Amino acid sequence: MKRAVLITLAMALLLVAAVPASTETQATWVKQAPLPISGSLESVDMISITEGWAVGDSVDGAVTLHTTDGGVTWIPQDANTPDGLWGVDFLDATHGWAVGNVMLYTTDGGLTWHTGNKPPGGSSYAVDFADANNGWAIGNGGTTWWTTDGGRNWSWVSIGNFNNLSDVDFVDTSNGWAVGASGTIAHSTNGGVSWAMQSSGTNAWLHGVSFVSASEGWAAGDNVVLHTTDGGATWTRQTTPPGTWITSLHFSDSQNGWAVGDNVIRTADGGATWTEQPIQLLDVDTLTEVSFADTTHGVIVVDSGGVFTTDDGGTTWVNRQSGSVNEVYGMASLDAQYAWATTTFGEFEYTTDGGLHWQRVRIGSQYSHLYAADFVDSLEGWLVGDGDQSNNHGVVHHTTDGGATWTQQFAGGYLTQLYGVDAINRRTIVAVGNTGVLRSTNGGASWQWVQDPDANALLTDVEFYGRTGWAVGSSGLILISRDSGATWVRQRYNAADSLTDVAFADRNNGWAVGYYGRVLHTTNGGRTWQTQNPGPVCNNVSILAVDAISPTTAWIAGGPYDVCLARTTDGGATWTRESLQEAISITSLEFQDADNGWVGASAGIWRRSP
């Protein structure tokens, strides 16, 4: 069974952490993806092999996460600021600091965060403390800040040029280095009160710096790693593997170091040799920072909200992320174990264990939008979408391994986006979009446009029950086919409506939904449709998804601001709201029965169970 969803344009979407459903039901909604967060992670600091913190940014503002199991699981902390965070440093289990457009400090391990007094100077991108009182931060335009009271008050000074700075490292309360754009390396011997420029011999943007003593350290960025053994008086370039692109650098001692960005490279001889370590990334992902507690236990954070961990020095990296941070457009499932979701920016995700883990897959261009999918069994399925927003061409992709890999079967011309798909069987698949109905009768080997009675109208979803199917779209249009999509007849037209989704429990009982709280119901296969009132919570929102469980039971959902999530058990005479306490738009529904199922939203995927 599948539920395709029309994409809502220009939505202002907010997300917050999932909480149990309202007291109107005994069921619980649990967020399954993306984990650990719906946002980007920019910095991580591990103070031991088990404990560390990570910070980042989301549409809700600052992200602060805490782990006590080596990065396997992460618990959100409330930083109490709308500003994103770009750097984090912890001295011990209680004293920590995070920076961005604000300077934050904590003395209780992040349970509470306080805002320090930050003078002007723009954003801060990294922070480093030598003890509980003395710390430094760096940022835009060559600006550096320093504090001597644990981050409560900060002073600032320029390094002497206007190059943006990316990282800072102090080995004691006096000696530190800052690095940044155009090969900038600045050195301070008086606790950051003043800085002297050092000659790096490169124009690369240096994103990371790591010193193991007052004399020996490394700086790195782009494809460059530099090494000094005289406190930066001279720097020597080290050889890196082809394809290296560095955003962060960390040395645990004078021999063992790691650099990350588009890949992971590691040295066990002080940088005399660097070798690439295998890590499974999507091509849009960038590793933003690496932190090692010793020579074997390390954590990497990713700009897509991901986390990788290792306990063997990076020989193997384990992906701790579940699901994509992109907005979910459509969902499909066969049972309580297998489910699939289509998203923005060319990503697809699937689960084979009931949602405990969601795997990410890149399909086509990173600028594509994947709108809907349907599967005939746990291995074979089809998805449709827009292959490239700039060209607006419809695409169909096919998988025979449960969604792990995909083959493109169809690419249309300009303005041929496809929004819905239904695989009637292995041979007959029907898709709909803004130019009407597309159909294959040979498993997708070839596709033909099917003339519909409304001259290739904009259609947003299609649903079949056996050979009988319905398609809905703009102007309140509902079409019916009784021959597996070969021909279509108009059942309804209302220029005031715009329908987004359709679902049937059997050949007679079904619902269609749309904008402005529109809910339509039929008990005679669509010969007549009656308008239903979904209640106050759904009256004025765009209802984007419907799932029909039985002739009496159905779910509806939508958004974007006053989230609509409701169920009927009396054929739509009344609807009961359920709540995720989420200021998000729910875009898709996929239920196995009246009580168990998934929702896909702008902020991820949730599962409901009693």
Secondary structure, DSSP 4 states (H G I P E B T S, - for coil): -EE--PPPSS---------PPPTT-S-EEEEEESBS-SSEEEEEEESSSS-EEEEEEETTEEEEEEESSTTSS-EEE----SS-EEEEEESSSS-EEEEESSEEEESSTTSS-EE-B--SS--EEEEEESSSS-EEEEEGGGEEEEESSTTSB-EEEE-SS---EEEEEESSSS-EEEEEGGG-EEEESSTTSS-EEE--S--S---EEEESSSS-EEEEEBTEEEEESSTTSS-EEEP--TT--EEEEEESSSS-EEEEESSEEEESSTTSS-EEE-----TT--EEEEEESSSS-EEEEETTS-EEEESSTTSS-EE--BS-SSPEEEEEESSSS-EEEEESTTEEEEESSTTSS-EEEE-S-TT-EEEEEEESSSS-EEEEEES-TTTTEEEEEEESSTTSS-EEEEEEEET--EEEEEESSSS-EEEEETTEEEEESSTTSS-EEE--TTSS--EEEEEEETTEEEEEEBTT-EEEESSTTSS-EEEE--TT-BEEEEEESSSS-EEEEESTT-EEEESSTTSS-EEE---HHHHTSEEEEEEE-SSS-EEEEEESSS-EEEEESSTTSS-EE------S-EEEEEESSSS-EEEEETTEEEEEE-
